[in-house]
Amino acid sequence: NSNVPAQALTMLNDPLITQQSERWVQRVTKEASLNTDQRINRLFLEAFARPPFPDELKAAHTFLGDNQDSASWAAFGHALVNVKEFIFLR
């Protein structure tokens, strides 16, 4: 697998990628019945077809912090779509 810098920069900076990440996270986080762990789990299942590993769950909580506002969740979703596992098939 390879990834040229232009591809990585597009995934990080393209407004469409940012917008779609925000919409994806908004759809998941608007479900009031889900707690933080369930939301993180849902995002991992949709992004990678697997639940988060324990260390990933811990990192997600660290990333989101105590505030967990919509901007934090949007940034988390954007980070998930930039993971190589999201971009490349095994």
N, C-alpha and C positions, 0 to 999 in steps of 0.2 A: 504494500500500500504506500502511496505517496500523496502528498498534499502540497501543492505549490503555494507560496505565500499569498498570492492573489486570492486563492480560494479561502484561506483562513481569514484574510482581511475582510472579504465579502461577508462571511458568516458573522464576523464581529461587528462590522460597521454598516452593513446594508440596512436601510430603513425598513424594507419589506421583512427581513428576517426578524428585526426587533419588534415590528408590529405583530407579526404572526406569533412570536413567542409570547407577547403580552396577551393576545387573544386566547391562546391556548391555556395559559395560566389563569386568566380570568374565568374561563369556562369551568375549570376545576375548582378554583377557590370560592366561586359563588355558591357552591353547594354547602349550605350552612351546617348540614348534618356531619360533615367531615371534620375531624380534628387535624392538627398539623401533621402527625405521622401518617394519617390516611391520605392526606393531600400529597405529601412527598411520595408515598407509595404509588399513588395513582399516576403521578407524573413519570416516575421511573418505569412503571408498567407500560405506559403509552409510548415513552421514548425508546426504551430498550427491551421491552417484552420480558421484563424480570423485575422483581422487587429490589430495593436497594440493599446492598451488603451493610452489615452493622456499622462499619467505618464510614460508609457513604451517608447513612442516616445521621450519624453524629456530625459529619461535615456539613450536611444540609442544615441541621439545626444551628450550627455555628455561623454558617453563611447568612441564614435568615435573621438570626439574633432574636432579641426579645420583642422588638417592635413589630415585625412581620406585617408591614404595611404593603400596599399594592406595588409600590416601587421595588421593595425587597423581593417579593414574589416574582415580579416581572424580570428582575435581574437574575434570579435563580433559574427561571425557565430559559432565559437567553443563554445562561451558562450551560444548561443541559443540552441544548441543541448544538453547542460548540464542542461537545465531547466527541472524541474520535469514534466511540462506539455508536453514536447517533449517526455519524456521517458515513461510515464504512460498514459494509456487510462482512460478516466473518466467512 
